[in-house]
């Protein structure tokens, strides 16, 4: 098993088996702190008619970062700017006393595609798969002493009586481990509208509105016609390339060498690029390598 990445909560993970269609992972989480911790790992797939939470160890959220590098995680899910809910979806947790540990296995279907608590599967069934550059496993957790009693409520689940954590995803800590394994991943479906990042606050805006949904700063009009699918026009040079939120602005993601991207806008020596995962940012256009036709 690989790990740990945290002194307080140590996470270990390994691949038990993998075929063309499924991957089986095992993780162990160890409370190495001096106090109780709540690990947000008991994601549920619904509730029975009498209100019992249906705990399924195979429920997991998946995000795919440029690389591509998948992150499979169990945690309080983050809410994007396009999500309007009164309260975030809350996971059931495992309470670990100092020195205690918990482990389980879970199975995921391959190829991996982005999935979260608020959106349906955002992938094309006929999309081509590509190999990932590694795999990240992560868990969200809270120190029990940091949560008021109303934020932790015991509920009936199919795995027994367990605590439900009603805390914000912003306040949770993350235990994370990197696995040196390649798995097939599937590209998300194109949204039809390019995501534009606000030059003032950096928020992603996926609609055709004139101003940022977060801070009302005027946005430049979308430069691609509606319904345009993603296609690679360039590749990141060997050695990688730093991206930026705006041309010459705040640094964003560091892109791996060889990553295929689509140039959708030019501004002097700067290029606005989109990766097949839907991520976008600005890079030095002079360093991009034209894709082979």
N, C-alpha and C positions, 0 to 999 in steps of 0.2 A: 504494500500500500504506500501511496505517496502522502506526505504531510510532514509537519504541521505548518500553518501559516499564521497562527495566533498564539500568544502566550497564555491567554485566559481560557479560550475554547479551542481545542486542537482538533482538526479535522483530518481524517485519513480516508483515502478512496482508492479503488482499483477496479479494473475491468475484469469481471469473472468470465464472461464469454461474449463472443460477437459473431454473428452470421451476416449474410447479405441483407437480412430483414429486421433483425433485432440486436440490441446490445443490452447486456445485464451488468449493472454497476453495483458495487457494495461500498458503503461508507460506514465509518465509526466516528462518533463525535465524543470527545473526552473533556469533561469539565475540570480544568487544571487551576481554576480560580479558588479563592477562599470563601466564596458565597454561592448561593443558589443561582442557576441560570435557567432561562426558558428558551429552548431551541424551537424555532418556528418551522418544524419539519413535518407536521401531520396535516398535510393538505387534504381537503375533502372533495368528493365528487358530487355532493348534494346532501339532502336530508330526507329521512324517511317520513311517512305521514305523521308519525308521532313526535317528530322533531329531533330524532337521533342523527348526529353527524356521521356520514358514511366516509370513514377514513380509508383511503386507497394509497398504499405506498408507491404506486406507479404514477401518481399525479405529480408532475414536475413542470416548472416553467422553463422555457428555452429562449434564449436570445442569441443572435449570431452577429458578432462584431467583424469588422474588416479583417481579412486574413485569408479565408474566413476562420473564425475561432468560436465554436459554440460554448455557451455558458449554461449549464443545467443547474437549476437552483430551486431551493425550497425556502420561502421567506415571506414576509409581508410584502405583497406585490406593489410595485411602484405604479403611480397613476400618471399617464401621459397628459399632455396638454389637450388632447382630443377626448379625454374621458371626463364625464360630468356625472359623478355619483356623490351621494350625500356622505357616505362613509366608506373607506376602503375595505375590500374583502379581507377578512381576518383569518389567519390560520389557527388551528389547534396546535398546542405546543407539547413538548416533552420537558418535564421538570427534572433537572439534574442537580443533585446535591454535590458538594465539593468532593472530587475524586471519583464520581460516578461517570459511566459512559453508556452510550446507546448506539446500536448499529442495526442496519437493515439493508436489504437488497431492493432494487427496483429495476424494471424493464422498460425500455423505450423502443419504439418502432423506428427503423431506419428507412430512408435517410432522415436526418433531423431537420426540422423546420421551425421557424419562430412560433412560439405559442405563449400566451400569458393569460391572466385571469379575466381580462376585459375584452379580448378580441377573439374571434374565431381564427382557425388556422389560416395564416396569410401566405399561402403558397400555391403555385400552380401544379396540379397533379401530373402534368406532362413535362414539367421543367427538368432540365438536365441537372445531374448531381455533380458536385465537385468535392475533392477530399479536403478535410479541414486541416489546419495547422495546430494540432493539439486539441485539448478538451479541458474545460474548467468546470469544477464542481464546487458549489458554494451553498452555505446555510446562513440564514438570518437568526440572530439571537439577542436576548436582552438580559441584563443583570436584574434579578428579581427585586433587589433593593431600590432600583431606579423607577419601578412602576408602582403607582398607587393601587390599592386594592380594587377599586372599580374597573381598572384596566385589565384585570385578570379574573375571569369568571369560569368556574368549573362547569362543564357541559357533558352530557351523555353522548358517547360516540360508539361506533362499532368496535373500537379498540379499548373500551372501558371509559371510566370517568377521567377526563383530561382537561387541562386549563385552556381556555380560549383567550388569546392575547388581543386586546383592543388598543394597540399602540400604533403610532405612526411609523411608516416605512423609513422616514427620514431619521428617526432616532435609533434604529436598530444597528447592531454591529454585524459584521459579515466575517464568517470563517470561510476560507477559500483554499483550494488546492489545485495545482496545475498537473494534468496528466499528459505524458508524452505519447499520445495515441492519435491516430488519424481516423476519422469517421466520415461517411458521406453526408453532405448537407444539401438541402434543397433551397433554391432561391425563392424569396417571397414573390408574390404576384406584383406587377407594377401597379402603382396607385392611380396612374393616369394624370396626376398632378405632382409636379416637383415640389419637394419640401424646401421652403426658403427660411433661412435663419435670420433672425432679427439682428440688425447691425448694432443695436443698443444693448439688449439684454441677452441675446444669444438663443432665445427660444425658437423651436422649430414650428413653422407654420405650414400646414399641409393643404390649406384651402386656397381659394382665389381672392381672399379678402385684401383690401387695400392697406390695412394697418395690422400690426402685430396684435395677436389676441391677448398677450400678456401685458404689454406696456403701451400699446397704441402708437408705436413708432411707425411712420410710413414705410411700406415695403415696395421693392421694385417689382414690376409685373412679372409673372411667370414667362419664361422664354421658350418653353416647349409647348407644342399643341396638345390639347387634351387627348388622352388615350395613347400617348407615345410609350412604347415598351422600352425596357432597358436593353441597350446593346453596347458592348465595349468598343470604344474608339481609341483608347490608349492603355498603357500599362505603367505602373510605378517603376522607376528605374531600380536596378540592383543597388542594395544598400538602404532602400526605403526612402520615405519622403515625409516631412512634417506637413500636416494640414492645419488650417486656421479657420476660425469661425467666420471671419470676414477677411478681405484682401489685406494682408499685413496686420491683422488684428490679433485677438487672443489665440494662443495655440490650442489646437483641438487634438484629434487622434493622430498618432504616428503610424503611417501606412507601411506595410511590409513590401519589400521589393517583389516585383512581378505581379502585384495585385491588379486585375483588370478594372478599369473605370471608364465611365462615359463623360466626356466633356460636354456640358450643356450651356456654358456661358463663358465668354472671355472678357477680361477687363485689363488691358495693357499686358503686362507679363504674368497676370494671374488667370487661373482657370478654375471655374466652378465645376467640380467633378461629383459624380454619383456612383457609388458601388452597387453591386447587384443586391445587397441586403437592404437597400433603401437609404443607407447613410449618405450624407453629402457634406462637402466642405470645400475650401479654397486651397489651392496649391500653386507652386511655382510652375507655370505652364512650360517654361523653357526646359525643364528637366523631364517632362513626360516623354515616354517612348510610344510612337504611333503603333497601333495594333496592326497585325498582319491582315490584309484583306483576303 
